[in-house]
Amino acid sequence: MAITSFDGIISSRAGGKSDDVTWNKTTSVTPAAAGNWVSLINSAGNPAARTATGGNNGAIMGHTNTGAIPIKLPGGSDGKYFLTGGVTVPSVTGFSVMMLIDVLWLMSFSVAASPGAITSPAWTRYTDGKGLKLGCAVQGTLSAITPTLTVTYNPATGDSGTGHTSSTGAFASALAAPKMMPLTMPEMPLVAGDTGITSISNIALSATGTGNIDVFVYKPIMMIPTVAANTYIERDSTIQVDGLTQLPVGSDNLTACLCWLAQAGGTSACATQNGMIRTVSG
């Protein structure tokens, strides 16, 4: 039975259906400037850094992928619900905001050649595409090139048109991992009026060289301001405006691939990030 009340949460957790997971990332990240966004998908720690997957068309991601915070599937007809997220960082001029995301699809590629036409696998969750975002992150420092990356996508069900394009704008020369593009945004901008993404059909680079890039489709789950260094900050979706957030189980029997993005508050190194998430089934 779906959980629709706080009493339902209490009952399910009292019945042993809680799933609370701690996590830590140990990769040191030094932002280039305040406001830059970075991806921690490939950061070392617990969970370990993501492993490459998906070949030339990318791959659907889920809770079993290396790099995902390891939550469990709900049993039987139960749903899976995200309750709270908490973080602590050593410096707010390292990371001032953390964003928890569910990575649905990811493609990692060398910039030695432009990927060109691809056929992304069919989405197994969030199948209407609504609310899905497009991310781009450097995951192997680029050579001294300043490419523009352009992604062709089909928008969410109910949006008008097909074959829309989104661009990062020109990269800074020799951009280092794990910075995202555009630097001051956690997502590539979609065409005005589009509410999400249902598939990816082309990825084009305007210049080639050495290094690696991740392009990924994700659902934002929660943003958490870090507020103060070495202080644990927890957001509770059940009592705040978010409301109780259900993490869908896909047609492939995978649920959320939970990972973190972060925004820099300055230029201080952020060597460790730690936290905890709480979920429940019911």
PyMOL commands that set and color helices and strands:
alter all, ss='L'
color gray80, all
select helices_A, chain A and resi 6-14+55-57
alter helices_A, ss='H'
color red, helices_A
select strands_A, chain A and resi 18-25+37-39+45-46+59-60+80-88+95-110+116-117+133-140+148-155+164-170+197-205+212-225+233-236+245-247+258-264+273-281
alter strands_A, ss='S'
color yellow, strands_A
deselect
rebuild
show_as cartoon
